[in-house]
Amino acid sequence: MMRDSELSFKSRDEIKAFQEKSLRETINYIAVNSPFYSRMFREKGIDPGSIKTIEDLKMLPTTTKRDVSVFNLDFLCVPKDQIMDYVTTSGTLGDPVTFMLTDNDLDRLAYNDATSFLEAGCKKGEVMQIMTTMDRRFMAGLAYFMGARKLGMGVIRVGNGIPELQWSSILKERPDSCIVVPSFLVKLAEYAEEHGIDIELISLKRAVCIGEPLRNADLSPSTLTNKITGKWPELSLHSTYASTEMQSSFTECEFKCGGHHHPDLIILELLDENENPVNPGEVGELVITTLGVEGMPLLRFKTGDLCHMIEEKCLCGRNSVRLSPIVGRKGQMIKYKGTTLYPSALYDILDNIQGVVNYQVQVYTNTLGTDGILIKIGAANPNETFEKEIKDLFRAKIRVAPEISFEPIELIAGSIFPQTSRKPVKFIDLR
């Protein structure tokens, strides 16, 4: 596959020319080797050779998560004896889907994550502590390890949870960076306070954060970010967004103004409900075409994630577009008492309420056939007055108040972090 680690710094015309050359190679490869797409070309009467530019992509139908789930093996472009790694999606909006990677795909993944770590300010010779799992068919955990290794960093594979073990490694091995779910940083800071660890004297300089948003849609810090920086002011927080399907990621640089696109690895589109391109600055569904994937490449895959593109050149000098924080997922949109919501809006309120220890949001279909919201809250001092305060705050922020149920803190913690999950389960859709 073609790669150019400096492509993000080149002109938009050079970026487009590179992508279109790579796109033509990708289309030719898929037309010959992908049973799913070769069938699609044939049934739709599309000549693969007619797809020459990014604008030509609109001639192709989109690919959905259901397509990949139902016709899974038909997306595979190589014999199975060339598969080196089997991973699955997290199953956020349905059953997990298997993806298969070749040796070249694993090299591509390592290149992607090394690039992401460079964007966040990591350097060769530094040490990275990985505070996420590498097992359970989790692509990202392996990608973090390979990316740090490719960059020339030392790696401490602690895994998720266990503040005592994390701090033992931090104090002894003195890592410069970590990969972490951001809410866990609050637990680490609280552990440090309880055990007399002076956060200002430790080695960690930056955290590359996954799974939870650090910023609002306008790039302002989220409530969770403010909570972390209030306890850990010297720690530089960098958001990263990725998915198994795209096999690449979008990571913030030092200026923290959107996740940087790796244009040599992926082509981006933002589409509206009718699959038309949105206007500049408007929110749309992220649709991706992978470049250089050998095992299971995808054309115009609908991620279900809603965001907007940031077009202007970044202060870091990169000229490729950036993605805003994900404002929601199409499948997680809630219409509650005439108000359209996404879970992130609920999280931001809950994260800012003193006395709320943990929570889980459940959405269900009520007796009227419309969306209902139940928030299970673990609180230090649950009572009717506190419930009224929470509901009043919701009404003030989003005009509606969900149902509230106080539950034991330990019970909610077990539901948020089930043994089979690789990420915190803060949202359950029962519709």
N, C-alpha and C positions, 0 to 999 in steps of 0.2 A: 504494500500500500504506500501511497505518497504521504509524507509528513513534512511539515515545515514548522519548527518550533518558534520561528520568528514571524510567522504569518500574521498573528494578531497585531503586530506593530506596523504592518505594511498598509498601503492605501486600500480603500474599499474596492477599487477596480482590480487590484492585484488579488485581493481576497476572493472576489467573485470569480475571476478567471481560474484560480486554483480550484475552487469548489466545483466549478462546472467541468473541468477536466476530470476531476475525481468522480463526479457524478456520472459522467459518460462511462467511465471504467466500471463503476458500481452497477449501473443498469445492464451493461453487457454481461457482467458476471452473474447477476441475478437471473437474467433472462435464460441463461443456459443451465444454471445450477439449482434454482429454487423451484420446486414443484408448485408451490402456491402461486408465486408471481408469474411463472411461465404460463400457468393455467389462466391467470387473470388477464395477462396480455392477449392470450388467444381468444378468450370469451368476450372481452371488451373490444376486440379488433384493433388493438393498439400496437403500432410498430415500435419496439423498444428503441430503434435507431432514431426515432423522431424526438426523443427526450434528450435535448442537447444543452438546455439552459435551465436555470433555476425557475424561470417563469414557465417553462414547459411542464413542470411538475404538476400544475393544475390539471393537466390532461389525464392524470392518474387518479383513481379512486383512493380514498384514505383507507388505512389499515386500522382495525380496532383491536382492543384487548380480547374481545370474544373471538376474533379471527385467529389470534395467536394461541388461544386456549383450545379451541375446537380442532384446528388444523395444525397442531403444534409441530409434528414431525415433517409436515409439508414445507415448513420454513427452513428446514435444515439443508444446507448447500454442500455438505461434505459427507463422505462415508463416516459411520459412527466410530470406526477405529481411529479417526483423526481427532476425536473429541478428547480434550485434556481435563475439562472441568465442567461439572453440572451444577447449576445454581437455580434458585427459584426466586420469583418476585415475592414481595412481602405479603401479598394477598389483601391489601388494604380495602379494595372494593370487590373482593370475590376470592375464589380459590387461587392459591399460588400457581404460577405458570412456570414451566421449566425452560431454561435457556442453556444452550450448550456452546462451549467456547473451545476453539482450537488453540494450539500453541501460539499462533500469530495473534489471535484475539487477546490472549493473556499479555503478550508484549504490548499490544495497543492499550490495554487497560493500565499497565504499569506506566506507560508514557503519559496517559491522561492524568493519572494521579500525581506523578512527578511534576507535571506542568501546573496542576492545581496547588500543590504545596509551594512551588516557586511563587505563584501569584500571591499566596498568603504571607510570603516573606521568609519561608524556610530556606535553609542553606545546606550545602554539602558539609558533612562533618558534625552537624548538630544531631541531637537525639530526639526521637519522637516516641511518646508513650501512647499506645493505642488502648483506649478505654471502651472499645466495642468488641463484640464477639467476632471471631473468624470462622466459627463453625455454623451449623444449622443452615447450610446451603446459602450463606450470606455472601453475595458478590462483593459488597463494599468492604467488608473486613479484610478480605484477601487483597483487594485493590489497594487499600491503604498501606498494607505491608509491602506489596510489590513496588508501589510508587515511591515510598520512602527509601526503600532499598536502591531503586534505580537512581534516585537523586543523590545517593551516597550518605544517607542518614543512618545513624544507629537506631534500632527499633526495640522498644520494650513492649512485649505483647502481654499486657496484664488482663485484658478482657473487660467485660462490663461489670459495674457494681463494685462492692467490697471497698468502702472508703479506706479501711485500715491498710489493705494491700496496696492501693493506689498511692497513699501517702508514704508507705514504706519505700516504694520505688522512687517516688519523687525526691524524697530526702536523701536516699542513698545514691541513686544513679544520676540525679540532677538533669532531667530532660529539659529541652528548650521549648518543646511544643507538645500538644496532645490532640488526639481525635476524640471527641466526646459528644454525648447528648447534652445540650446546655443546661437543662434543669439539674443534671447531676453535679454541675459545678457549684450549685447552691449547697448541695449536701456536703461536698468536699470542704467548702468554706466553713460551714457550720461545724463539721468535724474538727477542722483546724482550730476554731474558736474554743471548742470544748476541751481540746487536748493541748492547748498552749502552743500551737504552731504559729509562728509569725509569718503570715502570707507575704509580707513585704520583703522577706529575706530569701524566699525560695527561688528556684531557677526558672520556673515556667514563665515564658514571655507571651506565648500566644496559644489560642485554642481554636482549632478548626472544628466547627460545630455542625452536627447533623441532626435531622429528625424533627427539630422544632425551630420556628422562625425567630431570628434575632431582630428583625426589623419589620416595621409596618410597610404598607404599600408605598408610602411617600419616602421610604428609606430612613425614617426616624426610628430611634431605638424602641423596641417593644418593652412591655412591662417586665418581662423575664430578663431582658438584657440589662435594664436599669437595676434590677434586683441583684444580678451577678456583679455588675460593676460597682454597686454600692458596697459589696463585701470584698471585691477583688479588683480594685481600681486600676492596677498596673497590668492586668491581663488583657491582651489584645484579642478581641473576639471576631472571628471570620466565619461567615455563613457559607455553607456549601450545599448545593442542590444537585441531586442525581437520581437516576432510576436504572434498574436492571436492564430495561429494554433498550435504552439509548447507549449504554456502556460508555458513558462519558459524563462529565460533571461541569458545574458552573460555580466558581469559587470567588469570593471577594478578595480584592487586593488590599493594600494598606489604606486606601481611601474609602473603602467600605460603601461603595455606591452602586451595588448590583453585582451579580455573578457573571464572571467573564466567560464568553463563548469561546470554545476551541474550534475555530472554523475549519481546521484540517481534519476534524473527526466527525462533524455532524452539520447538517443543513437544517435551519430553523424556519418555521412558518408560525404565524399566529392567526387563527381562523375564528370567525364568529359562528353562531348557531347554524347558519346556512353554508358553512364551509367556504366563506369568502374572506379574503384578507381583511383584518381590521385596520383602521386608520392609525397613523403614528401616535403613539402614546396611549392608545386604547387597550383595554384588557381583552385578551382572547385566549383560546385554548392552544397550548403549545403542541405543535405537530412537528415530528422530527424525521429526517432521513439520515440513516447512518452511513458513514463513509469508511471504507477499509475494514469492515467487519467480514470475517470469512465464514463463520459457522452459521449464524442466523441474522443476516442483515435485514433491515426493515425500510420500507418505502412509505413515506407520509403516514407515520404511525401517530395516532391520536393518544397523547399521554393522559388526557383528562385533567391536566393541571392548568390553572388560569393565572395569567400574569401579563405584564406589558414589557415591551422592549425599550431600552434606553439607547438612543442612537448616537449621541454626541461622544466624541473622543474622550477617553478617561484621562484623568490627571497623571496616571501612571505611564501614559504614552501608548497604551494599547488602543487600537483603532477598531477592533471588532465590537459588535453590539454586546450589550449586557442584558441580563434578565433581572427584572424586579423580583422581590420576594413573591412566593406563590400566595395569591390571595385566597385560594380555595381550590377544591377539586369538584369537577362537574357533578360527580356522583354523590358529593357530600353537601350539596346546596340544600338549605332548609328554608321552607316557606312557612313561617310561623306567625299566625294572626295578622296576615297581610304584610309581614316584613320578611325580606330575603336576607338570609344569614349564611355565613360559613363558620365552621367550628372555631377558627382562629379568633373571631370577634368575641366569642364566649371565653376562650382561654385568656385573652388579654385582660378581661374584666376580673376573672377569677384569680389570676396571678397577682392582682393588685389589692386583694382583700386581706387585710390583717386577720389572722385567725383561721384562714383556710389552709389546712396542711396539705391535702391532696384532693383530687376530684376526678370524676369520669362523666362524660356527657353521653347520654343515650337519646337517640331519636327514634320515634315509633309512629305508627299510624293510629290515630285516635278513633273514637267511635263515630266521628263525623267523616272519617276518611281523609282527614288532613294531617299535617305533621304535628306531632307533639314532642316536647323536649323535657326530659327528666335529667337533672344534674345531681349525681350522688356526691356528697361532700363529706370528707373527713375533716372535722374541726376540733380545735383545742377545747372549745366551750360551746357545744351546740345547744341552742335554745330558740324559742319562738321570736324573741327580740332580734337575735342575730339573723334568723331566716328573713324577717321583715327588712332588715338593713340590706341584705344581699339582694332581695327582690327590688327594693327601691333603687339600688345602684344600677341594676339591669335596666329598669325603666328609664332612668336618667340617661344611660349611655346608648341603648338601642331601642327604646320605646316599648319594649315588651319584657315580661318577666316569666322565665320558665318555672316548671315545678322543681322544688328542692326536696331532697331526701338526705337527712344526715345518717351516715353509716360509720361503723368502726374504721378508724384510720388504717388498721392492719388489713382489714378485709378489702378496702379499696386499693391499697398498695399491691395486694396479691392479684387483683383483677387488672391493674395497670401493667404489671410486670409478670404475666404468666410465663411458666417455664418454656413453653413452646414458641414464644414471641421473640423477635430480634429487636423490636422497637417498643417504646412505651405505647400502650393501647389506651389513649385518652378519649377516643371517640368510638362508639358502637352504634351501628346503623341497623335497626330492627324493622325497617319499613319493608 
